Each structure stands twice: as structure tokens, then as C-alpha cells.
Amino acid sequence: MNVGQRLLCTSPAELPAFRIEAMPVPQPGKGQVVVRVEAAAVNPIDVKRAGGYGQRLLTLRGAGRFPLVLGNDIAGVVEAVGPAVTSWRPGDRVFGLVPTGKNGAYATHVAVDARWLRPFVAGHDAHALTAFPYTFTTLWQSLRKAGISEANARGCEVLVHGASGGLGRLAIQLLRRWGAIVTAICATQNVEVCKSLGATGVWDRKRQPLSGLPQCYDAALNFGAWQDEETLIAALKPGALGMATTVHPLLPNFDKHGWVGGAWRTRRDFQRVRALATAKGARYGWVVFKPEEEALDALHRLLSEGALKLPVGIAVPFANARQAFDHVAWQRPGRALLLPPVVCRR
Ligand SMILES: NC(=O)c1ccc[n+]([C@@H]2O[C@H](COP(=O)([O-])OP(=O)(O)OC[C@H]3O[C@@H](n4cnc5c(N)ncnc54)[C@H](OP(=O)(O)O)[C@@H]3O)[C@@H](O)[C@H]2O)c1
């Protein structure tokens, strides 16, 4: 038997506990590819899930019960392809998405649907590429929910909350490329980075309350904090395109209030806030990440054109996973990566 390894998050805790475990190298099923993973990313959702966040609802995807293999982003080399896969061959270098489920990205080998992979981009290595897929796909879905596209973005005033984070940085770069005028909301220490990425205006949330924002925006993206949702909607102008948020209470509602209470509160929260957006004529949506081919195609194209940057702040082996999780939890600059051990095949 060929033996690989995976990183298990053993139980929900504020200080995540990990164990490295041997596992059989997976066989690719129909439409699947087995990738030997060179790097996997740690996103804020992994840190939250390591603390027990989202357990109830994610159980529906087989992703709620500990021990968990976390992670949604990979870059590496194709080792084997399953029946009906024509797009990849062993030896191809790829990066892409692992859907949220029972088996995440933190393993030496991952079996993944061939549709969620894209070829390496010239000038980028595994580390650089792994930082993008989950975050870019979520951004792509956020823009669609907010009604913003390449076709209509030019000249639009877009407010981005959480602009200095991964989603926010990609939003600034893409929206600027599409000709939108971006106002970034961030903390004092991140003002310069938001400007350098192309934000026209920056609102320092530590120095100026968001309630002072002018009501002039065509669209808003909330990647910062749910408690600011209503204030951001208030900043939309009448007839605005829309607003999307990734920091909604869907998962915590079910964690805290159970199936019935969670469903009831989620409906109530969503409808209350959507009504505020609708009163402005704007569309409104909550984003729930899911793999998407269109987003991956767009990501590949934009990376090939050198249009996106997302620096890596730390890359550590599985044995030092806590360091990478702390890096994300403390919002240190740059994305965090985990590097699986290199295993010998027998
Ligand atoms: N729903 C989904 O499917 C989905 C998918 C991806 C991500 N997300 C969530 O979306 C959020 C952003 O993701 P990300 O990868 O961009 O995270 P990130 O890299 O950690 O960036 C988040 C940014 O939000 C700002 N922020 C932090 N705490 C804040 C607060 N209390 N009030 C206002 N702003 C605050 C910080 O910038 P400043 O301090 O400079 O303001 C930080 O840089 C995370 O919460 C993540 O879990 C959800």
C-alpha cells in the first residue's frame, strides 16, 4: 500500500490541536485527479472551524465532525487520473480548490474533481498560487451577488470593508482593473497598503466611525464585520447596484440556536437586512463559498496577465501548523501556507 500523511485537527479548541497521521494514498474516482500536494493555504475559515465554528451546518457536507482535515486550496503535481478525465496527465503541475467536506487539503495527496484544477501560471510557484483559489472564488461570488461585473463596473463607486485582508486586496485590484472607483475601509496600519493596491479613497475605521460614510456608493462588499452591515447599507445611494457580505451569521446561528432556532434566526436576520438594501433599490446577498469553474478560469486568466498579487506571509511544515493558524488568527500580514512532508512511494 502507498502511504501518505494528513494533518488532522483533533478536537474543537481555541488553541487548535493537530496530529499528523498516516493514510493510504487515495485512488482517483471517476472524474477525479489525485494531486501530490506541495502547498495548501490556511484561510480564516480554517481557523474558525478548528475552534468548532460551523460544526452543525457543515455536518451536512460531512465536514462537521472532528477529527477534521481542513483546507480548501492546493498546488502540486498530478499523480494519477481517474476514469473520464481527459484534461490532466500524471506530472502536470496544477493548483485549485478542494470543496469543503470530509477530506480537506492538508494531506500529502488529495483526490479532487478535475474541474476544480487549473494549470500552473508562468512566473508563479506553488506557494504563490496556493494563496488564491478559495479567496478569489469567494470574491467572484461576492461581486456577482452585489451585481458588479466587468461589463458594468467602470465608474462605479464601490465600498470595500475588510479591504486590507485577502478578499479585500483582491477586490481592490480587480475592481480597479475594471475601472471602478474603490473606497477601502481598513485599520490605520493598513491605509497605505490599500492605497498602493489602487484604492482611490481610504476610510480609516479606527479613526472615523463608519456612520460618517457619505451615502454615495453604487455597491458595497462586507468582508470585515457583520455588526457593520446596516451602516454599510446606509452608505449605498438610492438606486445602487447591490451589496454582498461574507461575514454573515449563517453558520454561527445554527451552532448557537440549533436546527430550528438557527433556521428561524437566519431567515429573520437575512430578511431584515435585505429589506434595508431593497429600500434603496439594491440587490443583497450572503456569500457561501463553493467551487466554481468560471471563477477559476477568471483567476487563471488574471494571474497570467499579472493582474493580482496576494503575498504569502508564512509557509511552514505540517508539524508547525499552529504557527500558521496563529498567523491567520492574529491577522498578521500575508497569507499562511502549510507544506506537507515529502513521502517516499513504495
Ligand atoms: N462566507 C464565506 O463563504 C466566506 C468565504 C471566505 C471568507 N469568508 C470570511 O470573510 C472574511 C474576510 O476573509 P479574508 O480572507 O479577507 O480575511 P482576512 O484576510 O483575515 O481579512 C479580514 C480583514 O477584515 C478586517 N477586520 C478584522 N476584524 C474586523 C472588525 N472587527 N471590524 C472590521 N474589520 C475587521 C481586517 O482589516 P483591518 O483591520 O485593516 O480593517 C482584516 O484584514 C473572514 O471573516 C472570512 O472568514 C467567508
Ligand as a Chemical Component Dictionary entry (heavy atoms), coordinates in Angstrom:
data_LIG
# 
_chem_comp.id                   LIG 
_chem_comp.type                 NON-POLYMER 
_chem_comp.pdbx_formal_charge   0 
_chem_comp.three_letter_code    LIG 
# 
loop_
_chem_comp_atom.comp_id 
_chem_comp_atom.atom_id 
_chem_comp_atom.alt_atom_id 
_chem_comp_atom.type_symbol 
_chem_comp_atom.charge 
_chem_comp_atom.model_Cartn_x 
_chem_comp_atom.model_Cartn_y 
_chem_comp_atom.model_Cartn_z 
_chem_comp_atom.pdbx_ordinal 
LIG N1  N1  N 0  -18.981 33.133 3.654  1  
LIG C1  C1  C 0  -17.972 32.554 3.017  2  
LIG O1  O1  O 0  -18.143 31.596 2.246  3  
LIG C2  C2  C 0  -16.589 33.105 3.234  4  
LIG C3  C3  C 0  -15.557 32.778 2.353  5  
LIG C4  C4  C 0  -14.303 33.376 2.540  6  
LIG C5  C5  C 0  -14.103 34.227 3.619  7  
LIG N2  N2  N 1  -15.120 34.474 4.470  8  
LIG C6  C6  C 0  -14.937 35.386 5.598  9  
LIG O2  O2  O 0  -14.732 36.692 5.058  10 
LIG C7  C7  C 0  -13.877 37.428 5.926  11 
LIG C8  C8  C 0  -12.735 38.012 5.123  12 
LIG O3  O3  O 0  -11.927 36.966 4.624  13 
LIG P1  P1  P 0  -10.387 37.259 4.337  14 
LIG O4  O4  O 0  -9.789  36.016 3.866  15 
LIG O5  O5  O -1 -10.266 38.508 3.547  16 
LIG O6  O6  O 0  -9.916  37.547 5.847  17 
LIG P2  P2  P 0  -8.612  38.336 6.334  18 
LIG O7  O7  O 0  -7.530  38.201 5.343  19 
LIG O8  O8  O 0  -8.385  37.913 7.740  20 
LIG O9  O9  O 0  -9.069  39.855 6.301  21 
LIG C9  C9  C 0  -10.154 40.338 7.048  22 
LIG C10 C10 C 0  -9.943  41.832 7.248  23 
LIG O10 O10 O 0  -11.075 42.343 7.950  24 
LIG C11 C11 C 0  -10.644 43.418 8.792  25 
LIG N3  N3  N 0  -11.258 43.225 10.112 26 
LIG C12 C12 C 0  -10.901 42.318 11.034 27 
LIG N4  N4  N 0  -11.663 42.448 12.135 28 
LIG C13 C13 C 0  -12.526 43.455 11.881 29 
LIG C14 C14 C 0  -13.568 44.065 12.633 30 
LIG N5  N5  N 0  -13.880 43.672 13.870 31 
LIG N6  N6  N 0  -14.252 45.066 12.062 32 
LIG C15 C15 C 0  -13.964 45.472 10.814 33 
LIG N7  N7  N 0  -12.971 44.950 10.063 34 
LIG C16 C16 C 0  -12.280 43.939 10.588 35 
LIG C17 C17 C 0  -9.131  43.370 8.904  36 
LIG O11 O11 O 0  -8.560  44.517 8.268  37 
LIG P3  P3  P 0  -8.389  45.939 9.020  38 
LIG O12 O12 O 0  -8.001  45.636 10.434 39 
LIG O13 O13 O 0  -7.324  46.627 8.221  40 
LIG O14 O14 O 0  -9.730  46.599 8.893  41 
LIG C18 C18 C 0  -8.728  42.141 8.101  42 
LIG O15 O15 O 0  -7.614  42.387 7.270  43 
LIG C19 C19 C 0  -13.415 36.453 7.018  44 
LIG O16 O16 O 0  -14.206 36.652 8.166  45 
LIG C20 C20 C 0  -13.699 35.089 6.410  46 
LIG O17 O17 O 0  -13.921 34.084 7.365  47 
LIG C21 C21 C 0  -16.348 33.938 4.310  48 
# 
loop_
_chem_comp_bond.comp_id 
_chem_comp_bond.atom_id_1 
_chem_comp_bond.atom_id_2 
_chem_comp_bond.value_order 
_chem_comp_bond.pdbx_ordinal 
LIG N1  C1  SING 1  
LIG C1  O1  DOUB 2  
LIG C1  C2  SING 3  
LIG C2  C3  SING 4  
LIG C2  C21 DOUB 5  
LIG C3  C4  DOUB 6  
LIG C4  C5  SING 7  
LIG C5  N2  DOUB 8  
LIG N2  C6  SING 9  
LIG N2  C21 SING 10 
LIG C6  O2  SING 11 
LIG C6  C20 SING 12 
LIG O2  C7  SING 13 
LIG C7  C8  SING 14 
LIG C7  C19 SING 15 
LIG C8  O3  SING 16 
LIG O3  P1  SING 17 
LIG P1  O4  DOUB 18 
LIG P1  O5  SING 19 
LIG P1  O6  SING 20 
LIG O6  P2  SING 21 
LIG P2  O7  DOUB 22 
LIG P2  O8  SING 23 
LIG P2  O9  SING 24 
LIG O9  C9  SING 25 
LIG C9  C10 SING 26 
LIG C10 O10 SING 27 
LIG C10 C18 SING 28 
LIG O10 C11 SING 29 
LIG C11 N3  SING 30 
LIG C11 C17 SING 31 
LIG N3  C12 SING 32 
LIG N3  C16 SING 33 
LIG C12 N4  DOUB 34 
LIG N4  C13 SING 35 
LIG C13 C14 SING 36 
LIG C13 C16 DOUB 37 
LIG C14 N5  SING 38 
LIG C14 N6  DOUB 39 
LIG N6  C15 SING 40 
LIG C15 N7  DOUB 41 
LIG N7  C16 SING 42 
LIG C17 O11 SING 43 
LIG C17 C18 SING 44 
LIG O11 P3  SING 45 
LIG P3  O12 DOUB 46 
LIG P3  O13 SING 47 
LIG P3  O14 SING 48 
LIG C18 O15 SING 49 
LIG C19 O16 SING 50 
LIG C19 C20 SING 51 
LIG C20 O17 SING 52 
# 
